[in-house]
Amino acid sequence: MQFDGRHRDEILAGEVTLTFRRWRRRQAVPGHTYRTFIGRVAVDAVDVVEPADVTADEARRAGYATVDELLSAVAGDPDLPLYRVAFHVDHAPDPRSLLAADDALSDADRADVDRRLDRLDARSSHGAWTRPTLALIADNPGVRAPDLAATVGRETEPFKVDVRKLKNLGLTESLSVGYRLSPRGRAYLGR
């Protein structure tokens, strides 16, 4: 799920707990947690509602003074269904961050990382990329993704998707600009 910065502080304070979206089909699942620029957001409920049924209380819980203000702020085709999404900020640590910080790799941990990287390489349409990408990030911390991608002849967006796969394994961390190896990634490459 994406949020704009307009209600950031109110969301973090737990004052804004609803959002309304126009989607062709549901894009959020109750019980799932999503990573956003605000942090991790857990979805509690997703319902289709008629615009005429949105209440003043719901508008306030979405950060708007009136229902009309809320409905005019909802982006998207007005012919699409209107979804009401109830959510809360999940203040628990991101499991990826906990994994990334763990640099005590046992032989079994290393074998598991090897297996997962081999599987990513085997499924790739552009060949083995996991270990070369880890080495590239190790040698170029804080370098912009477009610049890293260009050095290996790749388009930026697919390159970034691949780096996220490494991040999901706890091997890399995103910086305000570029990436770096996590403690786990450094321990893995340093074996």
Secondary structure as GFF3:
##gff-version 3
##sequence-region A 1 191
A	DSSP	three_ten_helix	5	7	.	.	.	ID=ss1
A	DSSP	alpha_helix	8	12	.	.	.	ID=ss2
A	DSSP	beta_strand	18	22	.	.	.	ID=ss3
A	DSSP	beta_strand	33	36	.	.	.	ID=ss4
A	DSSP	beta_strand	39	49	.	.	.	ID=ss5
A	DSSP	three_ten_helix	51	53	.	.	.	ID=ss6
A	DSSP	alpha_helix	56	61	.	.	.	ID=ss7
A	DSSP	alpha_helix	67	73	.	.	.	ID=ss8
A	DSSP	beta_strand	82	89	.	.	.	ID=ss9
A	DSSP	alpha_helix	95	101	.	.	.	ID=ss10
A	DSSP	alpha_helix	107	123	.	.	.	ID=ss11
A	DSSP	alpha_helix	130	139	.	.	.	ID=ss12
A	DSSP	alpha_helix	145	151	.	.	.	ID=ss13
A	DSSP	alpha_helix	156	168	.	.	.	ID=ss14
A	DSSP	beta_strand	172	174	.	.	.	ID=ss15
A	DSSP	beta_strand	179	181	.	.	.	ID=ss16
A	DSSP	alpha_helix	183	189	.	.	.	ID=ss17
###
